[in-house]
Amino acid sequence: MRGIRFEGVTKSFNDEIIIENINLIIPSGQFFALLGPSGSGKTTLLRLIAGFETPDSGRIYVGDQDITDMPINERRVNTVFQNYALFPHMNVFDNVAYGLKIRGMDRDIIEQRVIKILRTVHLEKQIYKSIHQLSGGQQQRVALARAIINEPDVLLLDEPLAALDLKLREHMLLELIELQSTLKTTFVYVTHDQLEALTVADYMAIMNHEGEIEQVGTPKEIYEFPVSSFVARFVGTTNIIKGILRAVGDGQKIEFEGLGLFEVAVPRDKTWTRENTLVFLSLRPEKIEISKVPMQGFSNMLVGTVASIVYHGRSTQYNVRLKNGTLLHVFEQNEEHFPQEVIDYDDQVYLYWQKENAVLLER
């Protein structure tokens, strides 16, 4: 159980820089997610850890061991790929036992370890089945068993659930969390799916289109306190509103064009929050209260007209047009079968939020 450390790592392909001067610490024994859009360099980071690629500059450590130039077969690192890469001519037992057989281990020991690991991933009843007889989720678990049977220090997962349907993907996410909790191995999970990352990760890093790491933290830290508009938009859904900071009395408010002045929480550590500065406000749709009647006790209020409604089952999304043309997204939890207030298309509605529930951003 060892962590991973990148120190000033740069990698390019065909003279195009993919990642540049990356410094990153992945904690030992944690479920760590690398989240970013396609082309952000997250898979490149994974391949550098595995040894499939070598950095142009910088060093990579697993624990205190420099693995930058270490051969792949000497690294205590295993990878689970999106396509599983199972041997189709072997049954479940032989697929999982393959690595142990290559190492020349005794047959009895191999059998004990294979049975034990297949119990861990709930496949003990499929031990002698052909790979072709298994469902997608079962094949995924065979790939996991084969990867972890050698007890690696690090398990790399490169979008391993991308080929599964939604229900099976949700089920496998829970199984991955349980597996990592049992093994205490450092998991590094690459995905462009924000829900997957938020579900499984203890910690996560958000990468942008330029191959830069925008933010590292727990899922809650990143969702509730994004450091940039990119992070706020990429992790979850949010409203980004551009405004100007204005000095009002002893404090500050934000002015939205055509809408007026609004209360804003300005943290002391954000030293860039000077008067007349162009800023951005991230306001999550679920942080907004919507009603057709006036309400009390909120820092801020806007009036708008319902432009469209999207029913999500557990929640309803209202898209509300403000008088300056801005469209705000609002999520309301569907808590009642027959709510007292029914909001429909073209209704005039009041939108409320507390200033502490909006995040002020510099970019």
C-alpha positions in Angstrom: 0.0 0.0 0.0 1.9 3.0 -1.3 1.1 6.4 -2.7 2.2 8.0 -6.0 4.0 11.2 -6.6 4.6 13.2 -9.8 7.4 15.7 -9.7 7.5 18.1 -12.7 6.4 15.5 -15.2 6.0 16.5 -18.9 5.0 14.3 -21.8 4.5 15.1 -25.4 3.6 13.1 -28.6 4.7 14.2 -32.0 5.9 17.6 -30.6 2.5 18.2 -29.1 2.7 18.7 -25.3 0.0 16.5 -23.6 0.9 17.3 -20.0 3.4 19.8 -18.8 5.2 20.1 -15.4 2.6 18.1 -13.5 3.1 17.9 -9.8 0.6 15.6 -8.1 0.4 13.5 -4.9 -2.0 10.5 -4.9 -2.4 9.4 -1.2 -1.6 5.8 -0.2 -4.5 3.4 0.2 -7.1 5.7 -1.2 -9.6 5.6 -4.1 -8.3 8.4 -6.3 -10.1 9.6 -9.5 -8.6 11.5 -12.4 -11.5 13.3 -14.0 -11.3 15.4 -17.2 -12.6 15.8 -20.7 -11.3 13.7 -23.6 -7.8 14.8 -24.5 -7.0 16.3 -21.1 -4.1 13.9 -20.4 -5.6 11.7 -17.7 -5.0 8.4 -19.5 -1.4 9.6 -20.3 -0.8 10.0 -16.5 -2.1 6.5 -16.0 0.1 5.0 -18.7 3.1 6.8 -17.2 2.4 5.1 -13.8 2.0 1.7 -15.5 5.2 2.2 -17.5 3.6 2.1 -21.0 5.0 5.5 -21.5 8.1 7.3 -20.3 8.1 11.1 -19.4 10.1 13.6 -21.3 11.1 15.1 -18.0 10.3 14.9 -14.3 10.2 11.9 -12.0 7.5 9.5 -10.8 7.6 7.7 -7.4 5.5 4.9 -5.9 6.2 5.3 -2.2 9.8 6.4 -1.9 10.8 4.3 -5.0 11.6 6.1 -8.2 9.8 4.1 -11.0 10.4 6.6 -13.8 12.7 4.3 -15.8 11.7 1.0 -14.2 10.6 -1.8 -16.6 6.9 -2.6 -16.6 7.3 -6.1 -15.3 9.2 -4.9 -12.2 6.5 -2.4 -11.1 4.0 -3.5 -8.5 1.3 -1.9 -10.6 -1.6 -3.6 -12.5 -4.0 -2.1 -14.9 -7.7 -2.9 -15.8 -8.6 -1.6 -19.2 -11.9 -0.5 -20.7 -12.1 -3.6 -22.9 -11.0 -6.0 -20.1 -8.3 -7.7 -22.3 -9.3 -11.2 -21.1 -8.0 -14.3 -22.8 -11.1 -15.6 -24.7 -9.7 -19.2 -25.0 -9.3 -19.5 -21.2 -11.9 -20.1 -18.6 -12.3 -17.9 -15.5 -9.9 -19.9 -13.4 -7.1 -19.8 -16.0 -7.6 -16.1 -16.7 -7.2 -15.2 -13.1 -4.4 -17.7 -12.4 -2.3 -16.6 -15.5 0.0 -14.2 -13.7 0.7 -16.7 -10.9 1.5 -19.5 -13.4 3.9 -17.2 -15.2 5.7 -16.7 -11.8 6.0 -20.5 -11.4 4.0 -20.8 -8.2 2.9 -24.1 -6.9 -0.5 -25.4 -8.2 -2.1 -25.8 -4.8 -1.1 -22.2 -3.8 -2.5 -20.9 -7.1 -5.8 -22.7 -6.6 -6.1 -21.4 -3.0 -5.4 -17.8 -4.1 -7.7 -17.9 -7.2 -10.6 -19.3 -5.1 -10.1 -16.6 -2.4 -10.0 -13.7 -4.9 -13.0 -15.0 -6.8 -14.9 -15.1 -3.6 -13.9 -11.5 -3.0 -15.4 -10.5 -6.4 -18.4 -12.8 -6.0 -17.5 -15.1 -8.9 -16.7 -18.4 -7.1 -19.7 -20.1 -8.8 -18.3 -19.2 -12.3 -14.8 -20.5 -11.6 -14.7 -22.9 -14.6 -17.0 -21.1 -17.0 -15.9 -19.9 -20.4 -15.4 -16.1 -20.7 -18.1 -16.2 -23.4 -20.7 -17.5 -20.9 -20.3 -14.4 -18.6 -22.2 -11.1 -18.6 -20.4 -7.8 -19.1 -20.3 -7.2 -15.4 -18.9 -10.7 -14.6 -16.2 -10.2 -17.3 -15.4 -6.9 -15.6 -14.9 -8.7 -12.2 -12.7 -11.4 -13.8 -10.5 -8.6 -15.1 -10.4 -7.1 -11.6 -9.6 -10.4 -10.0 -6.8 -11.0 -12.5 -5.3 -7.6 -11.7 -5.4 -7.8 -7.9 -4.4 -11.4 -7.4 -0.7 -10.4 -7.6 -1.3 -8.0 -4.7 -0.1 -4.8 -6.5 0.7 -1.7 -4.6 -1.3 0.3 -7.2 -4.4 -0.7 -9.3 -5.0 1.5 -12.3 -8.5 1.5 -13.8 -8.8 3.1 -17.3 -12.5 3.9 -17.8 -13.3 0.3 -16.8 -17.1 0.7 -16.9 -17.5 2.5 -20.1 -18.9 -0.5 -22.0 -21.6 -1.3 -19.4 -25.2 -0.1 -19.4 -26.3 2.4 -16.8 -27.8 -0.1 -14.2 -24.8 -2.4 -14.4 -22.4 0.5 -14.2 -24.1 1.8 -11.0 -23.9 -1.7 -9.5 -20.2 -2.1 -10.4 -19.3 1.3 -8.9 -20.6 0.0 -5.5 -18.7 -3.2 -5.9 -15.5 -1.3 -6.7 -15.9 0.9 -3.6 -16.4 -2.3 -1.5 -13.4 -4.0 -3.1 -11.0 -1.1 -2.5 -12.2 -0.8 1.1 -11.4 -4.5 1.6 -8.0 -4.5 -0.1 -6.8 -1.1 1.0 -4.9 -0.9 -2.3 -4.3 2.5 -3.9 -6.8 2.7 -6.7 -6.3 5.3 -9.5 -9.5 5.6 -11.6 -9.6 7.5 -14.9 -12.9 8.7 -16.2 -14.6 11.6 -18.0 -17.9 10.8 -16.2 -18.4 13.1 -13.2 -21.0 10.9 -11.5 -18.6 7.9 -11.5 -15.8 10.0 -10.0 -18.0 11.6 -7.4 -19.4 8.2 -6.4 -16.1 6.2 -6.0 -13.4 8.7 -5.1 -11.9 9.6 -1.7 -9.9 12.2 -3.5 -10.0 13.5 -7.1 -8.0 15.6 -9.5 -9.7 17.7 -12.2 -7.8 18.2 -15.5 -8.7 20.7 -18.1 -8.3 20.7 -21.9 -4.7 22.0 -21.7 -3.5 19.0 -19.6 -3.3 21.1 -16.5 -4.6 20.0 -13.0 -7.2 22.6 -12.0 -8.0 21.3 -8.6 -7.3 18.4 -6.2 -9.5 17.6 -3.2 -12.4 15.4 -1.9 -15.5 15.2 -4.1 -17.4 17.4 -1.6 -14.7 20.1 -1.6 -14.6 20.1 -5.4 -18.3 20.2 -5.8 -19.1 22.7 -3.1 -16.0 24.9 -3.5 -14.7 24.8 -7.1 -11.7 27.1 -7.8 -12.7 28.0 -11.4 -15.6 28.2 -13.8 -14.2 25.1 -15.6 -14.3 23.0 -12.5 -17.8 24.3 -11.5 -19.2 23.4 -14.9 -17.4 20.1 -15.4 -18.2 18.6 -12.0 -22.0 18.7 -11.7 -24.4 21.3 -13.2 -24.2 25.0 -12.3 -25.2 28.5 -13.3 -22.3 30.7 -14.0 -23.2 34.4 -13.9 -20.8 37.2 -14.8 -20.8 40.3 -12.6 -18.9 43.3 -11.3 -17.9 43.6 -7.6 -19.1 46.9 -6.1 -18.3 48.5 -2.8 -21.5 49.0 -0.7 -21.0 50.5 2.8 -18.3 48.4 4.6 -18.8 45.4 2.3 -19.2 44.3 -1.3 -22.0 43.2 -3.5 -22.0 41.8 -7.0 -23.8 43.6 -9.8 -25.4 41.6 -12.6 -26.0 43.5 -15.8 -29.7 44.5 -16.1 -30.6 42.8 -12.8 -29.1 45.0 -10.0 -27.0 44.4 -6.9 -26.9 41.1 -4.9 -25.4 39.9 -1.7 -22.2 37.9 -2.0 -20.0 36.0 0.4 -16.4 37.2 -0.1 -13.8 34.9 1.6 -10.8 36.7 3.0 -8.3 34.5 1.3 -9.5 35.6 -2.1 -7.3 38.6 -2.4 -8.3 39.4 -6.0 -11.8 40.5 -4.9 -11.2 44.3 -5.4 -13.9 46.9 -6.3 -14.9 47.0 -9.9 -13.3 43.6 -10.6 -15.0 41.3 -13.2 -15.9 38.1 -11.4 -18.1 35.0 -11.9 -20.6 33.5 -9.5 -21.3 29.7 -9.5 -24.8 29.0 -8.2 -25.8 25.3 -8.2 -29.4 24.7 -9.4 -30.3 22.8 -6.2 -29.2 25.7 -4.0 -32.0 27.9 -5.5 -35.5 27.9 -4.0 -38.3 28.5 -6.6 -41.9 29.6 -5.8 -44.8 31.5 -7.4 -45.3 33.4 -4.2 -42.9 35.8 -2.3 -40.9 34.2 0.5 -38.9 35.7 3.4 -35.5 34.9 5.0 -33.2 34.8 1.9 -30.2 36.9 1.0 -31.1 37.3 -2.7 -34.2 37.2 -4.9 -34.8 37.3 -8.7 -37.9 37.2 -10.7 -38.2 35.3 -14.0 -40.5 33.3 -16.3 -40.5 29.5 -16.7 -39.1 28.8 -20.2 -39.0 25.0 -20.0 -39.4 22.1 -17.5 -37.6 18.8 -17.5 -38.8 16.0 -15.2 -36.0 13.7 -13.9 -38.1 11.5 -11.6 -36.4 12.3 -8.3 -36.2 16.0 -9.2 -37.7 18.5 -11.7 -35.5 21.0 -13.6 -36.9 24.4 -14.2 -35.2 26.6 -16.8 -36.1 30.2 -15.9 -35.6 33.2 -18.2 -34.7 36.4 -16.3 -35.5 39.9 -17.5 -32.0 40.4 -19.0 -32.3 37.3 -21.0 -30.2 35.0 -18.8 -31.4 31.5 -18.4 -31.1 30.0 -14.9 -31.4 26.3 -14.1 -33.2 25.3 -10.9 -33.6 21.8 -9.5 -36.5 21.1 -7.1 -36.7 17.7 -5.3 -39.9 15.8 -6.0 -40.9 15.1 -2.4 -44.7 15.0 -2.7 -47.0 13.1 -5.0 -49.4 16.0 -5.1 -47.5 19.2 -4.3 -49.5 22.2 -3.1 -47.8 24.5 -5.6 -47.7 23.5 -9.3 -45.3 25.4 -11.5 -46.0 25.4 -15.2 -44.6 26.9 -18.4 -44.7 30.7 -18.7 -45.4 31.1 -15.0 -43.8 34.0 -13.2 -41.6 32.7 -10.4 -39.4 34.0 -7.6 -35.9 32.6 -7.2 -34.2 32.7 -3.9 -30.7 31.8 -2.6 -28.5 32.4 0.4 -25.2 34.3 -0.4 -23.2 31.5 1.4 -24.5 29.0 -1.2 -22.9 30.7 -4.1 -19.2 30.5 -4.9 -17.3 33.6 -6.1 -14.7 32.8 -8.9 -12.0 34.8 -10.5 -12.1 32.9 -13.8 
